[in-house]
Amino acid sequence: MLGTAARVGAILGLTWDRVDFERRAINLRLPDAQTKKGGAVIAMNGMTRPALQTARHTALSDHVVEYASGPVKNIRKGFKSTCERAGLREVTTQTLRHTAAVHMVSAGISIEKVSQYLGHSNTRIT
């Protein structure tokens, strides 16, 4: 999530057919437009690509995030307990989106592009 700035639902719904290793792109757009929240086609960064390649080689299902050969429905409890074990307080999945956006802006990416990555309808939201 930190490498994509994607929403939890977009990550949990991501399937391998929307991960393009040759083009180094991840398509977070929902083909059936189940939500009004936008998605983007984003570039894999240096951290995300190797992690996805490793996950792909061991995948047991069509879903990128899987458990027991099937899709994961919710990460709330697991994310919370992981943060607690790491000693991180007040960290949420939204914190990862915000941190990713801050990193992009700090790297000189335009607010318009960051807004597109986040799936926002306009830059004022971003």
N, C-alpha and C positions, 0 to 999 in steps of 0.2 A: 504494500500500500504506500509506503514511503517513496518507493521508486516510481510510482505512477500517479500519485495524488488522486487516485480513484476512490469513489465511495465504496463502502463495504459491500453493498449489493452488487455493484459492478464487478468487483473482484470475485465474490462468491459465485456469480453467474457466468464467469469467464470460462469458455471452453477452448480446447487446444486448436480448433479450427480457426480461431480468431487471433492466434499468436503466430506471427510470420517471422521466423528466424532469419530468413534470407534478407528481407527488407528491414529487419530489426524494428518491427512495429507490432503494437498490441491494439486491436480493435475493441474498444469498450462500448461501442454503439450497440444498442439492443435492436435486433432485427425486427421485432414485433412491437416496438415502441410501448412497452408495458408501463413506462413511467414518463412523466414530463421532464424529469431531470435528464439533462443532456449527457452524452458520452462523447468521447473523442477517440480518434486514432492517434496514439502517442508513440513516440520513439522509445525503444528500450535503452536505458542508460547502462553504464559500465557495471553497475551493481545488479541490476535487474536481469540482464541477459544471461549471465552465468547461472544465476539461481533458477531461472526458468528452464535452462537447458538441463540442469541436474534433475529438476522436478519432472521434466518431460520423459527422461530416460527411465524413471521409476514409476511413471503414472500407471494407475490401474483402471482409470475411467476417462471419460471425455472432459471432465472438469479439471481445471488447473488446481483449485483448492479442493482436496478430497479427503475423505476418511472412510475406511472400510469399503473401498472401491466405489464410493458414491459421493455425491455433492454434499458439502457442508452447508447447513441451513443457517447457523448462527455462530458467531465467534465471541459474543459478549462475555460469557463466563471465562472462557479460555484466555481471552485478551486481558481481562482484569487480573486473573491469577498470575499470568506471565509478568505483567507490570509490577505486581506486588512482590514477586520473587526477585525481580530486578531492582527493587527499591525505588521504582518510579511512582511518584504520587501525582494525582490529578492528570493523568495521561489517558486520553480517549482515542478512539479511531479518528475522530475529527482533528485531534492534535496532529496526527500523521499527515492529513491533508494540508493543514495550515503550515506545518513545517516544510513540506514539499514545496508549497507555493512560495514561502519565504526564501528557500534555497534557489528557486528558479529566478525570482526577482533579483536576489543578490548576485546571481550569475549573469545578470544583464538581459534576461529574457523579458520582452515587453509585457506590460500588463494585459494587453489584448491577447497575446499568446497564452499567458498563464490562465486567463479567464476561459479560453477555449479548452485548455487541459482540464480545468476544474468542471467543465460542463455548465458554466454559468451563462445565463442569457444575455448579460451585459457586464461591462467592467465595473459598474458601480457596486454590484454584488461582491465582486472580487475585492 
